[in-house]
Amino acid sequence: MDSTVISKSLKTILWRRHARMEAEKDHVSESDLEDALRQEFIIIEHYPDDPYGGSALVLTFVNGKPVHVVLSPRKSLCYLITVYVPSSEKWDETFTKRET
């Protein structure tokens, strides 16, 4: 899975209930997140064996705040599985590598 596949799938975004709840908990606006994903994201990890089908963890920024999104792209749409603001205790300063 590459960024082109993900970008094409982002034309139609379907939010899983868990993603909506987590975004709300972290004060991440759904529309702002969708706009941010459509503009730019960085693929951090791939999960080819995800039960939802192939998925990926990506990083984007919403109003300057880092946001991680696990998404599952399909040909004509993209599922958002979960959304969270990464902790600086668990991630490096770029929010792309887990702290060990």
Protein Blocks (a to p, Z undefined) as FASTA:
>chain_A
ZZklmmmmmmpccddfklmmmmmmnopafklmmmmmmmoccdfbdcfkbfnbpcdddddd
eehiacdddddddfkbccdfbdcdddfklpcfkopaccZZ
